[in-house]
Amino acid sequence: MENEFKFQLISGDFSPPDATQILLTLINSKIKYHSLESLSNEIRYDCINPNSKIRIEILQNAKKTILEFVTEAQKMGLKMQIESVVQIKLIQN
């Protein structure tokens, strides 16, 4: 078995509304994951996970930038090309 796997998650040209739906679904999913992770740590260990808080902030900023980018594309009547590759590697603890 190889210790690395890559696959194309997104590849194509999209209208601004479709691009918005695709990208915000991914980002919102990651924000939800980190929010639940943070809440879980607070409940179980009575501490805040700083990594999740930072990651949520980064994702929220990315979301804002994406919305601005999509708005510009919409105003200009342009499509958006999105490419996303997921790379998974097996690593030792």
N, CA, C and O atoms as a GROMACS GRO file, in nm:
protein
  372
    1MET      N    1   0.084  -0.118   0.000
    1MET     CA    2   0.000   0.000   0.000
    1MET      C    3   0.088   0.124   0.000
    1MET      O    4   0.185   0.133   0.076
    2GLU      N    5   0.055   0.219  -0.086
    2GLU     CA    6   0.131   0.344  -0.091
    2GLU      C    7   0.098   0.429   0.030
    2GLU      O    8  -0.008   0.415   0.091
    3ASN      N    9   0.190   0.519   0.065
    3ASN     CA   10   0.165   0.604   0.182
    3ASN      C   11   0.113   0.742   0.143
    3ASN      O   12   0.109   0.833   0.226
    4GLU      N   13   0.074   0.758   0.016
    4GLU     CA   14   0.019   0.885  -0.028
    4GLU      C   15  -0.092   0.860  -0.130
    4GLU      O   16  -0.083   0.770  -0.213
    5PHE      N   17  -0.197   0.943  -0.122
    5PHE     CA   18  -0.310   0.932  -0.213
    5PHE      C   19  -0.357   1.073  -0.247
    5PHE      O   20  -0.375   1.156  -0.158
    6LYS      N   21  -0.377   1.101  -0.376
    6LYS     CA   22  -0.428   1.230  -0.420
    6LYS      C   23  -0.551   1.208  -0.506
    6LYS      O   24  -0.560   1.110  -0.580
    7PHE      N   25  -0.646   1.300  -0.494
    7PHE     CA   26  -0.759   1.295  -0.585
    7PHE      C   27  -0.812   1.436  -0.610
    7PHE      O   28  -0.800   1.525  -0.526
    8GLN      N   29  -0.869   1.453  -0.728
    8GLN     CA   30  -0.925   1.581  -0.770
    8GLN      C   31  -1.063   1.594  -0.708
    8GLN      O   32  -1.155   1.522  -0.744
    9LEU      N   33  -1.078   1.687  -0.614
    9LEU     CA   34  -1.206   1.708  -0.547
    9LEU      C   35  -1.297   1.795  -0.631
    9LEU      O   36  -1.416   1.765  -0.647
   10ILE      N   37  -1.242   1.904  -0.686
   10ILE     CA   38  -1.318   1.996  -0.768
   10ILE      C   39  -1.235   2.030  -0.890
   10ILE      O   40  -1.115   2.053  -0.880
   11SER      N   41  -1.299   2.031  -1.005
   11SER     CA   42  -1.231   2.072  -1.127
   11SER      C   43  -1.334   2.118  -1.228
   11SER      O   44  -1.414   2.038  -1.278
   12GLY      N   45  -1.331   2.248  -1.259
   12GLY     CA   46  -1.424   2.295  -1.362
   12GLY      C   47  -1.447   2.443  -1.359
   12GLY      O   48  -1.394   2.515  -1.274
   13ASP      N   49  -1.527   2.487  -1.454
   13ASP     CA   50  -1.568   2.626  -1.465
   13ASP      C   51  -1.711   2.636  -1.413
   13ASP      O   52  -1.797   2.556  -1.448
   14PHE      N   53  -1.735   2.736  -1.328
   14PHE     CA   54  -1.864   2.748  -1.262
   14PHE      C   55  -1.915   2.891  -1.270
   14PHE      O   56  -1.838   2.986  -1.275
   15SER      N   57  -2.047   2.904  -1.272
   15SER     CA   58  -2.108   3.036  -1.262
   15SER      C   59  -2.083   3.086  -1.120
   15SER      O   60  -2.062   3.005  -1.030
   16PRO      N   61  -2.084   3.217  -1.098
   16PRO     CA   62  -2.063   3.267  -0.962
   16PRO      C   63  -2.159   3.208  -0.857
   16PRO      O   64  -2.114   3.175  -0.747
   17PRO      N   65  -2.289   3.192  -0.888
   17PRO     CA   66  -2.376   3.129  -0.787
   17PRO      C   67  -2.337   2.984  -0.756
   17PRO      O   68  -2.339   2.942  -0.640
   18ASP      N   69  -2.300   2.908  -0.859
   18ASP     CA   70  -2.259   2.770  -0.836
   18ASP      C   71  -2.127   2.764  -0.759
   18ASP      O   72  -2.110   2.682  -0.669
   19ALA      N   73  -2.034   2.852  -0.795
   19ALA     CA   74  -1.906   2.858  -0.725
   19ALA      C   75  -1.927   2.892  -0.578
   19ALA      O   76  -1.864   2.834  -0.489
   20THR      N   77  -2.018   2.986  -0.553
   20THR     CA   78  -2.050   3.024  -0.415
   20THR      C   79  -2.101   2.904  -0.337
   20THR      O   80  -2.056   2.878  -0.225
   21GLN      N   81  -2.194   2.831  -0.396
   21GLN     CA   82  -2.252   2.715  -0.328
   21GLN      C   83  -2.145   2.609  -0.299
   21GLN      O   84  -2.139   2.556  -0.188
   22ILE      N   85  -2.062   2.580  -0.396
   22ILE     CA   86  -1.958   2.478  -0.379
   22ILE      C   87  -1.859   2.520  -0.271
   22ILE      O   88  -1.831   2.444  -0.178
   23LEU      N   89  -1.806   2.640  -0.284
   23LEU     CA   90  -1.701   2.685  -0.192
   23LEU      C   91  -1.752   2.708  -0.050
   23LEU      O   92  -1.687   2.670   0.047
   24LEU      N   93  -1.869   2.771  -0.038
   24LEU     CA   94  -1.920   2.797   0.096
   24LEU      C   95  -1.966   2.670   0.166
   24LEU      O   96  -1.959   2.661   0.288
   25THR      N   97  -2.011   2.571   0.090
   25THR     CA   98  -2.045   2.443   0.151
   25THR      C   99  -1.922   2.380   0.213
   25THR      O  100  -1.928   2.328   0.325
   26LEU      N  101  -1.810   2.384   0.142
   26LEU     CA  102  -1.685   2.329   0.196
   26LEU      C  103  -1.638   2.407   0.319
   26LEU      O  104  -1.606   2.348   0.422
   27ILE      N  105  -1.635   2.540   0.307
   27ILE     CA  106  -1.587   2.622   0.418
   27ILE      C  107  -1.678   2.612   0.539
   27ILE      O  108  -1.630   2.599   0.652
   28ASN      N  109  -1.808   2.618   0.517
   28ASN     CA  110  -1.901   2.607   0.630
   28ASN      C  111  -1.890   2.472   0.699
   28ASN      O  112  -1.905   2.463   0.821
   29SER      N  113  -1.864   2.368   0.622
   29SER     CA  114  -1.844   2.236   0.681
   29SER      C  115  -1.721   2.234   0.771
   29SER      O  116  -1.724   2.177   0.880
   30LYS      N  117  -1.613   2.297   0.725
   30LYS     CA  118  -1.491   2.302   0.807
   30LYS      C  119  -1.512   2.389   0.931
   30LYS      O  120  -1.462   2.356   1.038
   31ILE      N  121  -1.584   2.500   0.918
   31ILE     CA  122  -1.613   2.585   1.033
   31ILE      C  123  -1.695   2.507   1.135
   31ILE      O  124  -1.668   2.513   1.255
   32LYS      N  125  -1.795   2.433   1.088
   32LYS     CA  126  -1.878   2.353   1.178
   32LYS      C  127  -1.793   2.248   1.249
   32LYS      O  128  -1.807   2.227   1.370
   33TYR      N  129  -1.704   2.181   1.175
   33TYR     CA  130  -1.617   2.080   1.235
   33TYR      C  131  -1.534   2.141   1.348
   33TYR      O  132  -1.529   2.086   1.458
   34HIS      N  133  -1.470   2.254   1.321
   34HIS     CA  134  -1.384   2.315   1.422
   34HIS      C  135  -1.465   2.372   1.539
   34HIS      O  136  -1.419   2.371   1.653
   35SER      N  137  -1.584   2.420   1.513
   35SER     CA  138  -1.672   2.469   1.620
   35SER      C  139  -1.711   2.355   1.713
   35SER      O  140  -1.709   2.369   1.835
   36LEU      N  141  -1.748   2.241   1.654
   36LEU     CA  142  -1.785   2.125   1.735
   36LEU      C  143  -1.664   2.071   1.811
   36LEU      O  144  -1.676   2.031   1.927
   37GLU      N  145  -1.549   2.070   1.747
   37GLU     CA  146  -1.425   2.026   1.812
   37GLU      C  147  -1.394   2.114   1.932
   37GLU      O  148  -1.356   2.064   2.038
   38SER      N  149  -1.408   2.244   1.915
   38SER     CA  150  -1.381   2.339   2.023
   38SER      C  151  -1.480   2.320   2.138
   38SER      O  152  -1.441   2.318   2.254
   39LEU      N  153  -1.607   2.307   2.104
   39LEU     CA  154  -1.710   2.286   2.206
   39LEU      C  155  -1.685   2.156   2.281
   39LEU      O  156  -1.698   2.150   2.403
   40SER      N  157  -1.649   2.053   2.209
   40SER     CA  158  -1.621   1.924   2.271
   40SER      C  159  -1.506   1.935   2.371
   40SER      O  160  -1.512   1.879   2.480
   41ASN      N  161  -1.401   2.007   2.334
   41ASN     CA  162  -1.288   2.026   2.425
   41ASN      C  163  -1.328   2.106   2.548
   41ASN      O  164  -1.284   2.076   2.659
   42GLU      N  165  -1.412   2.206   2.528
   42GLU     CA  166  -1.458   2.285   2.643
   42GLU      C  167  -1.538   2.199   2.740
   42GLU      O  168  -1.521   2.211   2.861
   43ILE      N  169  -1.624   2.114   2.687
   43ILE     CA  170  -1.707   2.030   2.772
   43ILE      C  171  -1.625   1.921   2.840
   43ILE      O  172  -1.637   1.900   2.961
   44ARG      N  173  -1.541   1.852   2.763
   44ARG     CA  174  -1.465   1.739   2.818
   44ARG      C  175  -1.348   1.780   2.906
   44ARG      O  176  -1.324   1.721   3.011
   45TYR      N  177  -1.276   1.883   2.862
   45TYR     CA  178  -1.151   1.917   2.930
   45TYR      C  179  -1.154   2.055   2.995
   45TYR      O  180  -1.054   2.098   3.054
   46ASP      N  181  -1.265   2.125   2.984
   46ASP     CA  182  -1.281   2.258   3.040
   46ASP      C  183  -1.171   2.353   2.990
   46ASP      O  184  -1.119   2.436   3.066
   47CYS      N  185  -1.138   2.340   2.862
   47CYS     CA  186  -1.039   2.430   2.803
   47CYS      C  187  -1.076   2.456   2.657
   47CYS      O  188  -1.144   2.376   2.593
   48ILE      N  189  -1.030   2.568   2.608
   48ILE     CA  190  -1.056   2.607   2.470
   48ILE      C  191  -0.940   2.560   2.384
   48ILE      O  192  -0.824   2.578   2.420
   49ASN      N  193  -0.972   2.500   2.270
   49ASN     CA  194  -0.870   2.456   2.177
   49ASN      C  195  -0.828   2.576   2.091
   49ASN      O  196  -0.903   2.618   2.003
   50PRO      N  197  -0.709   2.630   2.116
   50PRO     CA  198  -0.667   2.749   2.040
   50PRO      C  199  -0.652   2.724   1.890
   50PRO      O  200  -0.674   2.814   1.810
   51ASN      N  201  -0.615   2.601   1.853
   51ASN     CA  202  -0.600   2.570   1.711
   51ASN      C  203  -0.733   2.580   1.638
   51ASN      O  204  -0.739   2.631   1.526
   52SER      N  205  -0.839   2.532   1.699
   52SER     CA  206  -0.971   2.540   1.636
   52SER      C  207  -1.018   2.684   1.625
   52SER      O  208  -1.075   2.723   1.523
   53LYS      N  209  -0.993   2.763   1.728
   53LYS     CA  210  -1.032   2.905   1.725
   53LYS      C  211  -0.960   2.978   1.612
   53LYS      O  212  -1.020   3.057   1.539
   54ILE      N  213  -0.830   2.953   1.598
   54ILE     CA  214  -0.751   3.017   1.493
   54ILE      C  215  -0.800   2.971   1.356
   54ILE      O  216  -0.815   3.052   1.265
   55ARG      N  217  -0.825   2.842   1.343
   55ARG     CA  218  -0.869   2.787   1.215
   55ARG      C  219  -1.004   2.845   1.175
   55ARG      O  220  -1.026   2.875   1.057
   56ILE      N  221  -1.095   2.860   1.271
   56ILE     CA  222  -1.226   2.919   1.243
   56ILE      C  223  -1.210   3.062   1.191
   56ILE      O  224  -1.277   3.102   1.096
   57GLU      N  225  -1.123   3.138   1.255
   57GLU     CA  226  -1.099   3.276   1.212
   57GLU      C  227  -1.043   3.281   1.070
   57GLU      O  228  -1.085   3.363   0.988
   58ILE      N  229  -0.948   3.194   1.040
   58ILE     CA  230  -0.890   3.188   0.905
   58ILE      C  231  -0.998   3.152   0.802
   58ILE      O  232  -1.005   3.213   0.696
   59LEU      N  233  -1.081   3.055   0.835
   59LEU     CA  234  -1.187   3.012   0.743
   59LEU      C  235  -1.291   3.122   0.724
   59LEU      O  236  -1.340   3.141   0.612
   60GLN      N  237  -1.324   3.195   0.829
   60GLN     CA  238  -1.420   3.304   0.817
   60GLN      C  239  -1.364   3.416   0.729
   60GLN      O  240  -1.437   3.477   0.651
   61ASN      N  241  -1.235   3.443   0.742
   61ASN     CA  242  -1.171   3.544   0.656
   61ASN      C  243  -1.170   3.497   0.511
   61ASN      O  244  -1.193   3.576   0.420
   62ALA      N  245  -1.142   3.369   0.489
   62ALA     CA  246  -1.143   3.314   0.354
   62ALA      C  247  -1.284   3.324   0.294
   62ALA      O  248  -1.300   3.356   0.176
   63LYS      N  249  -1.384   3.296   0.376
   63LYS     CA  250  -1.523   3.304   0.332
   63LYS      C  251  -1.556   3.446   0.285
   63LYS      O  252  -1.618   3.465   0.180
   64LYS      N  253  -1.514   3.544   0.363
   64LYS     CA  254  -1.537   3.684   0.327
   64LYS      C  255  -1.469   3.719   0.194
   64LYS      O  256  -1.529   3.783   0.108
   65THR      N  257  -1.346   3.676   0.177
   65THR     CA  258  -1.271   3.703   0.054
   65THR      C  259  -1.336   3.635  -0.065
   65THR      O  260  -1.347   3.694  -0.172
   66ILE      N  261  -1.380   3.512  -0.047
   66ILE     CA  262  -1.448   3.439  -0.155
   66ILE      C  263  -1.575   3.512  -0.197
   66ILE      O  264  -1.601   3.526  -0.317
   67LEU      N  265  -1.652   3.558  -0.101
   67LEU     CA  266  -1.776   3.629  -0.134
   67LEU      C  267  -1.747   3.757  -0.212
   67LEU      O  268  -1.820   3.791  -0.305
   68GLU      N  269  -1.641   3.827  -0.175
   68GLU     CA  270  -1.602   3.948  -0.248
   68GLU      C  271  -1.558   3.911  -0.391
   68GLU      O  272  -1.594   3.980  -0.487
   69PHE      N  273  -1.483   3.804  -0.404
   69PHE     CA  274  -1.434   3.758  -0.533
   69PHE      C  275  -1.551   3.717  -0.624
   69PHE      O  276  -1.554   3.752  -0.742
   70VAL      N  277  -1.645   3.645  -0.568
   70VAL     CA  278  -1.762   3.601  -0.642
   70VAL      C  279  -1.846   3.721  -0.686
   70VAL      O  280  -1.897   3.724  -0.799
   71THR      N  281  -1.860   3.818  -0.600
   71THR     CA  282  -1.937   3.938  -0.633
   71THR      C  283  -1.875   4.009  -0.753
   71THR      O  284  -1.946   4.054  -0.843
   72GLU      N  285  -1.744   4.019  -0.754
   72GLU     CA  286  -1.674   4.081  -0.867
   72GLU      C  287  -1.695   4.002  -0.996
   72GLU      O  288  -1.721   4.060  -1.101
   73ALA      N  289  -1.683   3.871  -0.987
   73ALA     CA  290  -1.705   3.787  -1.104
   73ALA      C  291  -1.847   3.805  -1.158
   73ALA      O  292  -1.868   3.814  -1.278
   74GLN      N  293  -1.942   3.811  -1.067
   74GLN     CA  294  -2.084   3.829  -1.104
   74GLN      C  295  -2.101   3.963  -1.176
   74GLN      O  296  -2.166   3.969  -1.280
   75LYS      N  297  -2.046   4.070  -1.120
   75LYS     CA  298  -2.056   4.204  -1.180
   75LYS      C  299  -1.996   4.208  -1.320
   75LYS      O  300  -2.048   4.276  -1.408
   76MET      N  301  -1.887   4.135  -1.339
   76MET     CA  302  -1.816   4.137  -1.466
   76MET      C  303  -1.871   4.034  -1.565
   76MET      O  304  -1.826   4.027  -1.680
   77GLY      N  305  -1.967   3.954  -1.522
   77GLY     CA  306  -2.027   3.853  -1.608
   77GLY      C  307  -1.932   3.739  -1.641
   77GLY      O  308  -1.938   3.681  -1.750
   78LEU      N  309  -1.843   3.707  -1.546
   78LEU     CA  310  -1.742   3.603  -1.568
   78LEU      C  311  -1.777   3.474  -1.497
   78LEU      O  312  -1.850   3.474  -1.397
   79LYS      N  313  -1.725   3.365  -1.549
   79LYS     CA  314  -1.732   3.236  -1.480
   79LYS      C  315  -1.610   3.225  -1.389
   79LYS      O  316  -1.518   3.308  -1.396
   80MET      N  317  -1.609   3.123  -1.306
   80MET     CA  318  -1.498   3.101  -1.215
   80MET      C  319  -1.444   2.960  -1.234
   80MET      O  320  -1.519   2.863  -1.236
   81GLN      N  321  -1.314   2.950  -1.248
   81GLN     CA  322  -1.250   2.819  -1.260
   81GLN      C  323  -1.201   2.779  -1.121
   81GLN      O  324  -1.128   2.853  -1.055
   82ILE      N  325  -1.240   2.661  -1.078
   82ILE     CA  326  -1.201   2.611  -0.946
   82ILE      C  327  -1.132   2.476  -0.964
   82ILE      O  328  -1.183   2.386  -1.031
   83GLU      N  329  -1.016   2.465  -0.903
   83GLU     CA  330  -0.940   2.340  -0.902
   83GLU      C  331  -0.904   2.311  -0.756
   83GLU      O  332  -0.854   2.398  -0.685
   84SER      N  333  -0.929   2.191  -0.712
   84SER     CA  334  -0.895   2.154  -0.575
   84SER      C  335  -0.852   2.008  -0.572
   84SER      O  336  -0.923   1.919  -0.616
   85VAL      N  337  -0.732   1.987  -0.519
   85VAL     CA  338  -0.678   1.852  -0.505
   85VAL      C  339  -0.666   1.822  -0.355
   85VAL      O  340  -0.619   1.906  -0.277
   86VAL      N  341  -0.707   1.704  -0.318
   86VAL     CA  342  -0.689   1.657  -0.181
   86VAL      C  343  -0.573   1.561  -0.181
   86VAL      O  344  -0.569   1.467  -0.261
   87GLN      N  345  -0.479   1.585  -0.091
   87GLN     CA  346  -0.363   1.498  -0.079
   87GLN      C  347  -0.361   1.439   0.062
   87GLN      O  348  -0.368   1.512   0.161
   88ILE      N  349  -0.353   1.307   0.068
   88ILE     CA  350  -0.354   1.237   0.196
   88ILE      C  351  -0.222   1.159   0.206
   88ILE      O  352  -0.184   1.087   0.114
   89LYS      N  353  -0.154   1.177   0.320
   89LYS     CA  354  -0.030   1.104   0.343
   89LYS      C  355  -0.039   1.029   0.474
   89LYS      O  356  -0.095   1.079   0.572
   90LEU      N  357   0.015   0.909   0.476
   90LEU     CA  358   0.026   0.833   0.600
   90LEU      C  359   0.154   0.877   0.670
   90LEU      O  360   0.261   0.879   0.610
   91ILE      N  361   0.141   0.913   0.798
   91ILE     CA  362   0.256   0.959   0.874
   91ILE      C  363   0.260   0.887   1.009
   91ILE      O  364   0.158   0.835   1.056
   92GLN      N  365   0.374   0.886   1.069
   92GLN     CA  366   0.388   0.823   1.201
   92GLN      C  367   0.358   0.924   1.309
   92GLN      O  368   0.385   1.042   1.294
   93ASN      N  369   0.300   0.875   1.420
   93ASN     CA  370   0.272   0.962   1.536
   93ASN      C  371   0.398   1.005   1.603
   93ASN      O  372   0.394   1.078   1.702
   0.00000   0.00000   0.00000
